[in-house]
């Protein structure tokens, strides 16, 4: 049996007519493994919700194929797909209590009334909504309605679970608590789930792999760690990560045993040629002009480093975020201790070659990560 459970191949979604067409999803291909939690991550308008709605059957597929368990979904009505969905807008049944809303999907099962009641209470306990089970949707808060909608979806015995911004209405403390519980429940029950979110923390906490989308295109589909360590392009590199990756335009030159990245305002980064593979140096020299990126956590202080001028210093309770000016551009560094620096102070920083990402300035594609060439 194939490990691929959901297979999306060259899928397009086009809204409107030829004269006023909106191409929301463009040539999307991705394969989701059985029992995997996948996030569709991106800003508003990137195509993630259109993708989710095509999988659910609420939108037609303009081009391409979507298969679930080897079965083509394209022409199946939503009710025939055996897909559970938690909507961003809740979509609870107003005449039913929260208890009956959650239990609704189990009514057609062969479970006894006691078994159904036990399952509902287990789900409600996990989602912290046992105290509202006998209330109606109109009498509870938006966050409670959202948790009830999530419970109604997760309790179903479905081939696929689709979760559209499932915790967007919850306060941060409750959201952090539920992430762990929900992931444990999904994994324990062997559920395959697709999560739509714009929240990186949520995607990172819940997902086995994250599909980063922008402008209708899939930018990269990888584990959270690989997205951060090996971004496929400049968009993914700067979109994934908080604070975002620092980037600098640079020209590249080599002289004897040194390779040099020349930034603006006469600032240069010089490294031994042995710090990079020969392939990296050759690729960078061929481009002449590149973009180099470095994560805020990877920037270190060094008395022999480059001078930067502090603009702001924010203590966030467990780390300092220091914004400074380097080569006429803003640079952010993160330190776990409380830093004493204030605006106007000079600091000296160093970039380790192992933590430098090089991108093609024209295409945005990654050239190298640290010493190793991409591809």
Secondary structure, 3 states (H helix, E strand, C coil): CCCEEEEEEEEEEEECCHHHCEEEEEEEEEEEECCCEEEEECCCCCCHHHHHHHHHCCCCCCEEEEEECCEECCCCCHHHCCEEEECCCCCCCCCCEHHHHHHHHHCCCCCCHHHHHHHHHHHHHHCCCHHHCCCEHHHCCHHHHHHHHHHHHHCCCCCEEEEECCCCCCCHHHHHHHHHHHHHHHHHCCCCEEEEECCHHHHHHHCCEEEEEECCEEEEEECHHHHHHCCCEHHHHHHCCCCCCEEEEEEEEEECCEEEEECCCCCEEEEEHHHCCHHHHHHHHHHCEEEEEECHHHEEEEEEEEEEEEEEEEECCCCEEEEEEECCEEEEEEECCCCCCCCCCEEEEEECHHHCEEEECCCCEEEEECCEECC
